Amino acid sequence: MDARKSVDVHAPPDEYYSESPALRTPGVHRSRSRNYQRTYPKYVHAGDDENNGDEEESVPGKTMSHRRSVRRRASIDDKTSHPRRFLVDIDIVEQILLEQEDTSGDFQITVADSGPKVLKVPTASSGGFRTFEVRGTYMLSNLLQEMALARDCGMNQIVIDEERLNENPVNRLSRMIRTTFWNGLVRCMDESGIAAICADPKNTKAGARPIIYVPFDDADAFEYYRGVARDLHDLHIKVVRLPRNITPQYVKSINDEFGILTLAAEVSRDAGGRLVYQPLPFVVPGGRFNEQYGWDSYFEALGLLVDGRWQLAKNMVDNFAYEIRHYGKILNANRSYYLTRSQPPFLTDMALKVYEALPAGDIERNRAWLRAALDAAITEYFNVWMCAPRLDEHTGLSCYHPTGIGMPPETESTHFDHTVQPFADRLGISVDMYKGMYARDEIHEPELDEYFVHDRAVRESGHDTSYRLERRCANLATVDLNCLLYKYEVDLADALDEHFGGKFAWTGGRELTAAEWRMRAETRRQNMNKYLWNERKGLYFDYDVVLREQSVYESVTAFWALWAGCATPAQARRLVDVGCRKFEVRGGLVSGTEESRGRISLLRPNRQWDFPFGWPPHQIMAWYGMYNY
């Protein structure tokens, strides 16, 4: 163990655990998957001396018929002044730890578990006779995590260093994100990654072939992915060129042909004229996802930039610009069933933050990149958010209003059964029969059509689902969307002044000036004051453009006005005073008030973007917003 003294105790797992080849399982390097079946015997280690067993202590291999009552400790314990190192057997210690401490059965150790929060860990070098104590929720959970990470590195035994277990929580989490977690969220649509990316858990069609959809005018991508399909013939990949004009009717026609949409790549030709095509890696919002999502990517980019991973954040901006150029909008995600749906727009702020993080060596190249990113954002602004059906001419404000037709195909097969049931009953047919006939346009039901317009709009808003938006979202000029568009207008005005001499030759066909963008921002701010701000209540509210009235739902998205900077100082003071009293709870900000959500019952279940749930984007937007003022 002395040889390990030269190893950085806080090194990434693949470095830290690579230093002990003698402890490695031959030929094993695993990617972790959970096994939710428990067959553990009930071990109890409760000796009085932490380094010596006694008559009450069991050793691995000895089954106890009862669990000794051990007093539960608090969740946090003091650090030892001299951190210790012990050799442990991963399988044995994990078995003991989960059996004693994971009382909820979710393969985690949290404050919600009712175990004693103190574990006698048997050392492998003593055959389990000697033990050392690990105390408190935090150190026990870290022990479980360290063993899982070591197993991923092919280890069956590890040297546990107390410094890794009692590291400052913020430092540990930041380090793990920086050195380990980001890497697990990176995807790439190249030949090595395409098999995983094509896999879609939403696609439940038996025997479905993987499909890669390529834009009509991206010949290089079509050539590359046809080559990939030939090389990976065992996957039976189908490569489809999209039509030049991607209509809602076309998207509906491929509802049963789920596929992945191509993203940006670095493209060149070698000396022999052969295509060199390198798809850009990107980050997904969670381990089960394989596509780049819309507004998730903005918040991921904030973290990537903090950790110096600017290239990944830049790639994601480039992917968004590619989507705008080829698919007409930033998509909910790059899957075929999202072709008619966008998400909350953050591109200007995302691009400017990435630009500020780029290496300073090539100023002109960096500025050219920023020009391309902002050009895409301007195209999105005019062609998506400032035209029908998303723009309301009367208020001058915008709504979430995607153009998809009918039932969203990516949902679970029974997701809309409760909605369809009354319509099926009227015709005396089964729900499944009704859904099939509706999908084939054999039944026309305007009420159901309208329901799905609003359902798709809720999904475009990113706040799926919430009683704030249900059955009316496409009619709402929401606070959040108009704050984001105000920020676009201000960002573009500032960027044109700072980087482009106050004017910009947009590829959409005309020159735009910083003064024009400032005028647009001021007009939107005045319209938001007129239709969204409620002076009496001290909050911003969504506005129903059909009923011509403010919504009464109190949403934490009111704080987005602080992030965007469209509130006056007086409005900001009032908003913080009222908003914090309404939305702040232990742990952060809830999505909305309990009163606004209304009563919950079996027939009216809770929605995940309503009280009592809180979400990271709302916290982050509020933090930045309050900092602005």
C-alpha positions as CSV (number, residue, x, y, z in Angstrom):
1,M,0.0,0.0,0.0
2,D,3.0,2.3,0.4
3,A,3.3,2.5,-3.4
4,R,-0.1,4.3,-3.4
5,K,1.2,7.2,-1.5
6,S,2.4,8.8,-4.7
7,V,-1.1,8.5,-6.3
8,D,-3.3,11.6,-6.1
9,V,-6.1,10.5,-3.8
10,H,-8.5,12.7,-5.7
11,A,-7.6,11.4,-9.1
12,P,-10.3,10.3,-11.5
13,P,-11.4,6.7,-11.0
14,D,-9.8,5.4,-14.2
15,E,-6.5,6.8,-13.0
16,Y,-6.8,6.1,-9.3
17,Y,-7.9,2.5,-9.6
18,S,-5.6,1.7,-12.5
19,E,-2.6,1.8,-10.1
20,S,-3.4,-1.7,-8.6
21,P,-3.2,-4.2,-11.4
22,A,-2.8,-7.1,-8.9
23,L,-6.3,-6.4,-7.7
24,R,-7.9,-6.3,-11.1
25,T,-10.3,-9.0,-12.4
26,P,-8.5,-10.4,-15.4
27,G,-10.0,-9.2,-18.7
28,V,-12.8,-7.2,-17.1
29,H,-13.7,-3.6,-17.8
30,R,-17.4,-3.0,-17.2
31,S,-20.0,-0.4,-17.9
32,R,-22.4,-0.3,-15.0
33,S,-25.9,-1.7,-15.2
34,R,-28.1,-2.2,-12.2
35,N,-29.3,-5.5,-11.1
36,Y,-32.5,-5.0,-9.0
37,Q,-32.7,-8.6,-7.7
38,R,-31.4,-9.1,-4.2
39,T,-30.2,-12.5,-3.1
40,Y,-27.9,-11.3,-0.3
41,P,-27.6,-13.3,3.0
42,K,-28.0,-11.1,6.0
43,Y,-24.6,-10.2,7.4
44,V,-24.1,-8.1,10.5
45,H,-20.9,-6.5,11.5
46,A,-21.3,-4.9,14.9
47,G,-18.1,-5.6,16.9
48,D,-17.2,-3.2,19.6
49,D,-13.5,-2.9,18.6
50,E,-13.1,-1.4,15.1
51,N,-10.0,-3.4,14.5
52,N,-10.8,-6.7,16.2
53,G,-13.8,-9.0,15.9
54,D,-15.6,-10.4,18.9
55,E,-18.2,-13.2,19.6
56,E,-21.0,-11.0,18.2
57,E,-19.3,-10.2,15.0
58,S,-19.8,-12.3,11.9
59,V,-17.4,-12.7,9.0
60,P,-18.1,-13.1,5.4
61,G,-19.7,-16.5,4.7
62,K,-21.5,-16.6,8.1
63,T,-25.3,-16.0,7.9
64,M,-27.1,-14.4,10.9
65,S,-30.7,-15.1,11.5
66,H,-31.4,-11.8,13.0
67,R,-30.2,-8.2,12.7
68,R,-28.6,-6.7,15.8
69,S,-30.1,-3.4,16.9
70,V,-27.5,-0.7,16.3
71,R,-28.1,2.9,17.2
72,R,-28.5,5.1,14.1
73,R,-25.9,7.8,13.8
74,A,-26.3,11.3,12.3
75,S,-25.7,11.8,8.6
76,I,-22.4,13.8,9.0
77,D,-19.5,12.7,11.1
78,D,-16.2,14.5,11.9
79,K,-13.2,13.7,9.7
80,T,-10.4,11.6,11.2
81,S,-7.1,13.6,11.6
82,H,-5.1,10.8,9.9
83,P,-7.0,9.3,7.0
84,R,-6.6,5.5,6.8
85,R,-6.3,3.1,3.9
86,F,-7.7,-0.5,3.9
87,L,-7.9,-3.3,1.3
88,V,-11.5,-4.5,0.9
89,D,-13.3,-7.0,-1.3
90,I,-15.9,-5.1,-3.4
91,D,-18.5,-7.9,-3.6
92,I,-18.5,-8.7,0.1
93,V,-18.5,-5.1,1.3
94,E,-21.2,-4.0,-1.1
95,Q,-23.3,-6.9,-0.1
96,I,-23.0,-6.1,3.6
97,L,-23.5,-2.3,3.0
98,L,-26.7,-2.7,0.9
99,E,-28.2,-5.3,3.2
100,Q,-27.7,-3.1,6.3
101,E,-28.1,0.4,5.1
102,D,-30.2,0.4,1.9
103,T,-33.5,0.0,3.7
104,S,-35.5,1.6,0.8
105,G,-34.1,-1.0,-1.7
106,D,-33.1,1.6,-4.4
107,F,-29.4,0.8,-4.4
108,Q,-28.5,4.1,-2.8
109,I,-27.6,5.3,0.7
110,T,-29.5,8.4,1.5
111,V,-30.9,10.2,4.6
112,A,-34.2,8.6,3.8
113,D,-32.8,5.1,4.6
114,S,-33.3,4.0,8.2
115,G,-30.1,1.9,8.7
116,P,-27.8,2.6,11.7
117,K,-25.5,4.7,9.5
118,V,-22.4,3.0,10.8
119,L,-20.8,0.0,9.1
120,K,-18.0,-2.3,10.3
121,V,-16.1,-2.9,7.0
122,P,-14.1,-6.2,7.0
123,T,-10.6,-5.9,5.5
124,A,-9.6,-8.3,2.8
125,S,-6.1,-8.6,4.1
126,S,-7.3,-10.1,7.4
127,G,-9.9,-12.4,5.8
128,G,-12.6,-10.3,7.3
129,F,-11.4,-10.6,10.9
130,R,-10.3,-7.0,11.2
131,T,-12.7,-4.2,10.5
132,F,-12.8,-0.4,10.3
133,E,-15.8,1.8,10.8
134,V,-17.4,4.0,8.1
135,R,-19.9,6.4,9.7
136,G,-22.7,8.6,8.4
137,T,-24.8,8.8,5.3
138,Y,-22.3,10.8,3.3
139,M,-19.3,8.5,3.8
140,L,-21.4,5.4,3.3
141,S,-22.9,6.6,0.1
142,N,-19.4,7.5,-1.1
143,L,-18.1,4.1,-0.2
144,L,-20.9,2.5,-2.3
145,Q,-20.1,4.9,-5.2
146,E,-16.3,4.2,-5.0
147,M,-16.9,0.5,-5.2
148,A,-19.1,0.8,-8.2
149,L,-16.6,3.0,-10.0
150,A,-13.8,0.6,-9.2
151,R,-15.8,-2.3,-10.5
152,D,-16.3,-0.4,-13.8
153,C,-12.5,-0.2,-13.9
154,G,-12.3,-4.0,-13.6
155,M,-11.4,-4.3,-10.0
156,N,-12.5,-6.9,-7.5
157,Q,-10.6,-5.5,-4.6
158,I,-9.7,-1.9,-3.8
159,V,-7.7,0.1,-1.4
160,I,-10.2,2.4,0.3
161,D,-8.7,5.8,1.3
162,E,-10.7,7.7,3.8
163,E,-9.8,10.9,2.1
164,R,-11.9,9.9,-0.9
165,L,-14.8,9.1,1.4
166,N,-14.8,12.3,3.5
167,E,-13.8,14.8,0.8
168,N,-15.7,18.1,1.0
169,P,-19.1,17.4,-0.6
170,V,-19.0,20.3,-3.0
171,N,-15.5,19.5,-4.1
172,R,-16.3,15.9,-4.6
173,L,-19.4,16.5,-6.6
174,S,-17.6,19.1,-8.8
175,R,-14.6,16.8,-9.3
176,M,-16.8,13.8,-10.2
177,I,-18.8,15.9,-12.7
178,R,-15.6,17.3,-14.2
179,T,-13.6,14.1,-14.5
180,T,-16.2,11.3,-14.8
181,F,-19.9,12.3,-15.2
182,W,-19.5,14.5,-18.3
183,N,-17.6,11.6,-20.1
184,G,-20.6,9.3,-19.5
185,L,-23.0,11.8,-21.1
186,V,-21.0,12.3,-24.4
187,R,-22.5,10.9,-27.6
188,C,-21.3,11.0,-31.2
189,M,-23.0,10.1,-34.4
190,D,-19.9,8.5,-35.9
191,E,-19.5,4.9,-36.9
192,S,-18.4,3.9,-33.4
193,G,-21.4,5.6,-31.7
194,I,-24.2,5.2,-34.1
195,A,-25.5,1.9,-32.9
196,A,-26.2,3.3,-29.4
197,I,-27.6,6.5,-30.8
198,C,-30.0,4.7,-33.1
199,A,-31.4,2.8,-30.2
200,D,-34.6,4.6,-29.1
201,P,-36.5,3.4,-26.0
202,K,-39.6,5.2,-27.3
203,N,-39.6,2.9,-30.4
204,T,-41.6,-0.2,-29.3
205,K,-42.3,-1.4,-32.8
206,A,-41.2,-5.1,-33.1
207,G,-38.4,-5.7,-35.5
208,A,-38.0,-2.0,-36.4
209,R,-34.8,-1.2,-38.3
210,P,-32.6,1.7,-37.2
211,I,-33.3,4.7,-39.4
212,I,-31.0,7.7,-40.0
213,Y,-32.8,10.7,-41.6
214,V,-30.5,13.0,-43.6
215,P,-31.5,16.6,-44.8
216,F,-32.3,16.9,-48.4
217,D,-29.3,19.2,-49.1
218,D,-26.6,17.6,-47.0
219,A,-25.0,15.3,-49.6
220,D,-21.9,14.7,-47.5
221,A,-24.0,13.4,-44.6
222,F,-25.9,11.1,-47.0
223,E,-22.7,9.7,-48.5
224,Y,-21.2,9.2,-45.0
225,Y,-24.1,7.4,-43.5
226,R,-24.8,5.2,-46.5
227,G,-21.2,4.1,-46.0
228,V,-21.8,3.5,-42.3
229,A,-24.9,1.4,-43.2
230,R,-22.8,-0.7,-45.5
231,D,-19.9,-1.2,-43.0
232,L,-22.3,-2.0,-40.2
233,H,-24.5,-4.3,-42.3
234,D,-25.4,-6.4,-39.3
235,L,-27.4,-3.4,-37.9
236,H,-29.6,-3.2,-41.0
237,I,-29.5,0.6,-40.9
238,K,-31.8,2.4,-43.3
239,V,-30.6,5.8,-44.5
240,V,-33.5,8.1,-45.7
241,R,-33.1,11.5,-47.4
242,L,-35.7,13.9,-46.1
243,P,-37.8,16.0,-48.6
244,R,-36.7,19.5,-49.3
245,N,-39.9,20.8,-47.7
246,I,-40.6,19.1,-44.4
247,T,-44.3,19.5,-43.9
248,P,-46.5,18.5,-40.9
249,Q,-48.2,16.0,-43.2
250,Y,-44.9,14.4,-44.1
251,V,-43.8,14.2,-40.4
252,K,-47.2,12.5,-39.6
253,S,-46.6,10.0,-42.5
254,I,-43.4,8.7,-40.8
255,N,-45.0,8.4,-37.4
256,D,-44.3,4.7,-37.5
257,E,-40.8,5.1,-38.9
258,F,-38.9,6.5,-35.8
259,G,-35.4,7.6,-36.7
260,I,-32.4,9.7,-35.6
261,L,-31.7,13.0,-37.4
262,T,-28.2,13.9,-38.4
263,L,-26.3,16.7,-36.8
264,A,-23.2,18.8,-37.6
265,A,-19.8,17.5,-38.6
266,E,-16.4,18.6,-39.6
267,V,-16.2,17.9,-43.4
268,S,-13.3,17.9,-45.7
269,R,-11.7,15.9,-48.5
270,D,-8.3,14.1,-48.4
271,A,-5.6,14.4,-51.1
272,G,-7.4,11.6,-53.1
273,G,-10.8,13.4,-53.0
274,R,-12.2,11.0,-50.5
275,L,-14.7,12.3,-47.9
276,V,-13.4,12.9,-44.4
277,Y,-16.5,13.3,-42.2
278,Q,-16.3,13.7,-38.5
279,P,-19.6,14.1,-36.6
280,L,-19.3,16.5,-33.6
281,P,-19.6,14.9,-30.1
282,F,-22.3,16.4,-27.9
283,V,-23.8,16.0,-24.4
284,V,-27.1,14.4,-23.5
285,P,-29.2,15.3,-20.4
286,G,-29.0,11.8,-18.8
287,G,-27.6,8.3,-19.3
288,R,-30.7,6.9,-20.9
289,F,-30.8,9.6,-23.6
290,N,-28.9,9.4,-26.9
291,E,-30.0,12.6,-28.7
292,Q,-29.2,16.3,-28.2
293,Y,-32.1,18.0,-26.5
294,G,-33.2,21.7,-26.8
295,W,-33.2,23.8,-23.7
296,D,-31.4,21.0,-21.7
297,S,-28.3,21.8,-23.8
298,Y,-28.1,25.4,-22.6
299,F,-27.9,24.4,-18.9
300,E,-25.4,21.6,-19.8
301,A,-23.3,24.2,-21.7
302,L,-23.1,26.4,-18.5
303,G,-21.6,23.5,-16.6
304,L,-19.3,22.5,-19.5
305,L,-17.9,26.0,-19.7
306,V,-17.3,26.1,-15.9
307,D,-15.3,22.9,-16.3
308,G,-13.3,24.1,-19.3
309,R,-15.1,21.8,-21.8
310,W,-15.7,24.6,-24.2
311,Q,-15.3,22.4,-27.3
312,L,-18.3,20.3,-26.4
313,A,-20.4,23.4,-25.7
314,K,-19.3,24.8,-29.0
315,N,-20.2,21.6,-30.8
316,M,-23.7,21.9,-29.4
317,V,-24.1,25.4,-30.7
318,D,-23.0,24.2,-34.1
319,N,-25.5,21.4,-33.9
320,F,-28.3,23.9,-33.2
321,A,-27.2,26.0,-36.1
322,Y,-27.3,22.9,-38.3
323,E,-30.8,22.1,-37.1
324,I,-32.0,25.6,-37.9
325,R,-30.4,25.5,-41.4
326,H,-31.7,22.0,-42.3
327,Y,-34.8,21.4,-40.2
328,G,-36.0,25.0,-39.8
329,K,-35.7,25.2,-36.0
330,I,-33.9,24.1,-32.9
331,L,-35.6,20.8,-32.3
332,N,-37.0,19.3,-29.1
333,A,-34.3,16.7,-29.9
334,N,-32.9,15.2,-33.1
335,R,-35.5,12.5,-33.5
336,S,-37.9,12.3,-36.5
337,Y,-41.0,12.7,-34.3
338,Y,-39.7,16.1,-33.1
339,L,-39.4,17.7,-36.6
340,T,-42.4,20.0,-36.0
341,R,-41.5,20.9,-32.4
342,S,-39.0,23.3,-30.9
343,Q,-38.1,24.1,-27.3
344,P,-37.4,27.3,-25.2
345,P,-34.9,29.4,-27.2
346,F,-31.5,30.1,-25.5
347,L,-29.2,30.2,-28.5
348,T,-28.0,33.8,-28.3
349,D,-26.9,33.6,-24.7
350,M,-25.4,30.1,-25.2
351,A,-23.4,31.2,-28.2
352,L,-22.1,34.4,-26.5
353,K,-21.0,32.4,-23.5
354,V,-19.2,29.9,-25.7
355,Y,-17.6,32.7,-27.7
356,E,-16.2,34.3,-24.5
357,A,-14.6,30.9,-23.6
358,L,-12.9,30.3,-26.9
359,P,-9.1,30.4,-27.0
360,A,-8.0,33.9,-27.8
361,G,-5.4,32.9,-30.4
362,D,-7.5,33.4,-33.6
363,I,-9.8,36.4,-33.2
364,E,-11.0,36.4,-36.7
365,R,-11.9,32.8,-36.7
366,N,-13.7,33.1,-33.4
367,R,-15.7,36.1,-34.7
368,A,-16.6,34.2,-37.9
369,W,-17.9,31.4,-35.7
370,L,-20.0,33.9,-33.6
371,R,-21.3,35.4,-36.8
372,A,-22.6,32.0,-38.0
373,A,-24.2,31.2,-34.7
374,L,-26.0,34.6,-34.4
375,D,-27.1,34.4,-38.0
376,A,-28.8,31.0,-37.2
377,A,-30.4,32.6,-34.1
378,I,-31.8,35.5,-36.2
379,T,-33.2,33.0,-38.7
380,E,-34.8,31.1,-35.8
381,Y,-36.2,34.3,-34.3
382,F,-38.0,35.4,-37.5
383,N,-38.9,32.0,-39.0
384,V,-40.1,30.3,-35.8
385,W,-41.0,32.7,-33.1
386,M,-42.1,35.8,-34.9
387,C,-44.5,34.4,-37.4
388,A,-47.7,32.3,-37.5
389,P,-48.7,30.2,-35.6
390,R,-46.5,31.2,-32.7
391,L,-46.8,35.0,-33.0
392,D,-50.0,36.7,-31.7
393,E,-50.4,39.9,-33.8
394,H,-52.7,41.6,-31.3
395,T,-50.3,41.5,-28.3
396,G,-47.0,41.4,-30.3
397,L,-46.1,38.5,-28.0
398,S,-45.3,34.9,-28.8
399,C,-46.7,31.5,-27.8
400,Y,-45.5,27.9,-27.9
401,H,-47.5,26.5,-30.9
402,P,-45.8,23.6,-32.8
403,T,-47.3,22.5,-36.1
404,G,-47.5,18.7,-35.6
405,I,-50.7,16.9,-36.4
406,G,-52.6,14.5,-34.2
407,M,-51.4,12.3,-31.4
408,P,-47.7,12.6,-30.6
409,P,-46.3,9.1,-31.6
410,E,-43.4,9.0,-29.1
411,T,-45.7,8.6,-26.1
412,E,-46.5,5.3,-24.4
413,S,-49.2,3.4,-26.2
414,T,-51.7,3.9,-23.5
415,H,-50.8,7.5,-22.6
416,F,-53.9,9.1,-24.2
417,D,-56.4,6.3,-23.5
418,H,-58.2,8.3,-20.9
419,T,-58.5,11.2,-23.3
420,V,-59.7,9.2,-26.2
421,Q,-62.1,7.0,-24.2
422,P,-65.2,9.4,-24.2
423,F,-64.8,9.8,-28.0
424,A,-64.6,6.1,-28.5
425,D,-67.6,5.5,-26.3
426,R,-69.7,7.8,-28.5
427,L,-69.1,5.6,-31.5
428,G,-69.3,2.4,-29.5
429,I,-65.8,1.2,-30.5
430,S,-62.7,0.3,-28.5
431,V,-60.1,2.9,-27.7
432,D,-57.5,1.1,-29.8
433,M,-59.8,1.0,-32.8
434,Y,-60.6,4.7,-32.4
435,K,-56.9,5.6,-32.1
436,G,-56.1,3.7,-35.3
437,M,-58.9,5.3,-37.2
438,Y,-58.0,8.8,-35.9
439,A,-54.4,8.3,-36.9
440,R,-55.5,7.2,-40.5
441,D,-57.8,10.3,-40.8
442,E,-60.8,8.0,-40.9
443,I,-62.3,10.0,-38.0
444,H,-62.3,13.8,-37.8
445,E,-62.8,15.2,-34.3
446,P,-62.0,19.0,-33.9
447,E,-62.1,18.8,-30.1
448,L,-59.5,16.1,-30.1
449,D,-57.4,18.0,-32.7
450,E,-57.4,21.0,-30.5
451,Y,-56.4,18.9,-27.4
452,F,-53.3,17.6,-29.2
453,V,-52.3,21.1,-30.4
454,H,-52.1,22.1,-26.8
455,D,-50.5,18.9,-25.7
456,R,-47.7,19.3,-28.3
457,A,-47.3,23.0,-27.2
458,V,-46.8,21.9,-23.6
459,R,-44.0,19.6,-24.8
460,E,-42.5,22.5,-26.8
461,S,-42.5,24.6,-23.7
462,G,-40.2,22.2,-21.9
463,H,-42.7,22.2,-18.9
464,D,-44.4,18.9,-19.7
465,T,-46.6,18.5,-17.9
466,S,-48.3,21.2,-15.8
467,Y,-51.9,22.3,-15.0
468,R,-50.6,25.8,-15.8
469,L,-50.5,24.9,-19.5
470,E,-52.8,21.9,-19.9
471,R,-55.5,22.3,-22.6
472,R,-54.5,25.9,-23.3
473,C,-50.7,26.2,-23.9
474,A,-50.9,27.1,-27.6
475,N,-53.2,30.1,-26.6
476,L,-50.8,31.4,-23.9
477,A,-48.2,34.1,-24.4
478,T,-46.1,32.7,-21.6
479,V,-43.8,34.8,-19.4
480,D,-40.9,32.4,-19.9
481,L,-41.0,32.4,-23.8
482,N,-41.3,36.2,-24.1
483,C,-38.5,36.7,-21.5
484,L,-36.3,34.5,-23.7
485,L,-37.1,36.4,-26.8
486,Y,-36.5,39.7,-25.1
487,K,-33.1,38.4,-24.2
488,Y,-32.5,37.4,-27.8
489,E,-33.3,41.0,-28.9
490,V,-31.0,42.5,-26.2
491,D,-28.2,40.0,-26.9
492,L,-28.3,40.7,-30.6
493,A,-28.2,44.5,-30.1
494,D,-25.3,44.2,-27.7
495,A,-23.4,41.7,-29.9
496,L,-23.8,43.8,-33.1
497,D,-22.5,46.9,-31.3
498,E,-19.6,45.1,-29.6
499,H,-18.4,42.7,-32.4
500,F,-19.9,43.8,-35.7
501,G,-19.8,47.6,-35.8
502,G,-23.5,48.0,-35.0
503,K,-24.8,46.2,-38.1
504,F,-25.2,42.6,-39.4
505,A,-25.7,41.2,-42.9
506,W,-28.2,38.5,-42.2
507,T,-28.3,35.7,-44.7
508,G,-32.0,35.9,-44.6
509,G,-31.8,38.8,-47.0
510,R,-31.3,42.1,-45.3
511,E,-29.0,44.1,-43.1
512,L,-30.0,44.4,-39.4
513,T,-28.8,47.1,-37.0
514,A,-28.3,47.2,-33.3
515,A,-30.8,50.1,-33.1
516,E,-33.5,47.9,-34.6
517,W,-32.9,45.1,-32.1
518,R,-33.1,47.6,-29.2
519,M,-36.3,48.9,-30.6
520,R,-37.7,45.4,-30.8
521,A,-36.6,44.7,-27.2
522,E,-38.3,47.9,-25.9
523,T,-41.5,47.1,-27.8
524,R,-41.6,43.6,-26.3
525,R,-40.9,45.0,-22.8
526,Q,-43.8,47.4,-23.1
527,N,-46.1,44.6,-24.3
528,M,-45.0,42.4,-21.4
529,N,-45.8,45.2,-19.0
530,K,-49.2,45.7,-20.6
531,Y,-50.2,42.0,-20.8
532,L,-48.1,40.0,-18.5
533,W,-47.2,42.2,-15.5
534,N,-49.8,42.5,-12.7
535,E,-49.0,45.5,-10.5
536,R,-51.5,44.6,-7.8
537,K,-50.2,41.0,-7.4
538,G,-46.5,41.9,-7.9
539,L,-46.0,39.0,-10.4
540,Y,-45.8,38.3,-14.1
541,F,-48.5,36.1,-15.5
542,D,-49.1,34.2,-18.8
543,Y,-51.7,35.9,-21.1
544,D,-54.4,34.0,-22.9
545,V,-54.5,35.5,-26.4
546,V,-57.8,33.9,-27.3
547,L,-59.7,34.8,-24.1
548,R,-57.8,38.1,-23.9
549,E,-57.1,37.8,-20.2
550,Q,-54.3,37.0,-17.8
551,S,-53.9,33.5,-16.4
552,V,-54.3,33.3,-12.7
553,Y,-51.7,30.6,-12.3
554,E,-48.8,31.7,-10.1
555,S,-45.6,30.3,-11.7
556,V,-42.0,30.6,-10.7
557,T,-41.2,31.5,-14.3
558,A,-42.0,35.0,-13.3
559,F,-38.4,35.2,-12.1
560,W,-37.2,34.7,-15.7
561,A,-37.9,38.5,-16.2
562,L,-34.9,39.1,-13.8
563,W,-32.7,36.8,-15.9
564,A,-33.7,38.5,-19.1
565,G,-33.4,42.0,-17.5
566,C,-36.8,43.2,-18.7
567,A,-38.1,44.2,-15.2
568,T,-37.6,47.7,-13.9
569,P,-35.7,48.0,-10.5
570,A,-39.1,48.7,-8.8
571,Q,-40.7,45.6,-10.5
572,A,-37.7,43.5,-9.5
573,R,-37.9,44.5,-5.8
574,R,-41.6,43.7,-5.8
575,L,-41.2,40.5,-7.7
576,V,-38.5,39.2,-5.4
577,D,-40.5,40.1,-2.3
578,V,-43.7,38.5,-3.5
579,G,-42.1,35.6,-5.4
580,C,-39.8,34.4,-2.6
581,R,-42.8,34.3,-0.2
582,K,-44.8,32.3,-2.7
583,F,-42.2,29.9,-4.2
584,E,-39.3,29.6,-1.7
585,V,-39.4,26.4,0.3
586,R,-36.7,24.3,2.0
587,G,-34.3,23.3,-0.7
588,G,-35.1,26.0,-3.3
589,L,-38.0,27.2,-5.4
590,V,-41.1,25.2,-6.3
591,S,-42.6,25.4,-9.8
592,G,-45.8,27.1,-8.7
593,T,-48.1,27.6,-5.7
594,E,-50.2,24.9,-4.3
595,E,-53.3,27.1,-4.7
596,S,-52.7,27.5,-8.4
597,R,-52.2,23.8,-8.9
598,G,-55.5,23.0,-7.3
599,R,-56.7,19.8,-5.5
600,I,-55.1,16.5,-6.5
601,S,-57.0,13.2,-6.7
602,L,-57.0,9.9,-8.5
603,L,-58.8,11.5,-11.4
604,R,-56.6,14.6,-11.3
605,P,-53.0,13.4,-10.5
606,N,-50.0,15.6,-9.8
607,R,-48.0,17.0,-12.7
608,Q,-44.2,17.1,-12.5
609,W,-43.9,20.8,-13.3
610,D,-46.4,21.9,-10.6
611,F,-46.2,22.2,-6.8
612,P,-44.5,20.6,-4.8
613,F,-41.8,20.0,-7.4
614,G,-38.7,22.2,-8.1
615,W,-36.4,22.0,-11.1
616,P,-32.8,23.0,-11.7
617,P,-33.6,25.4,-14.6
618,H,-35.9,27.5,-12.4
619,Q,-33.2,27.7,-9.6
620,I,-30.5,28.7,-12.1
621,M,-32.6,31.3,-13.8
622,A,-33.6,32.8,-10.5
623,W,-30.0,32.9,-9.2
624,Y,-28.7,34.7,-12.3
625,G,-31.7,36.9,-12.3
626,M,-31.3,38.1,-8.7
627,Y,-27.6,38.6,-9.4
628,N,-28.4,40.9,-12.3
629,Y,-30.3,43.3,-9.9
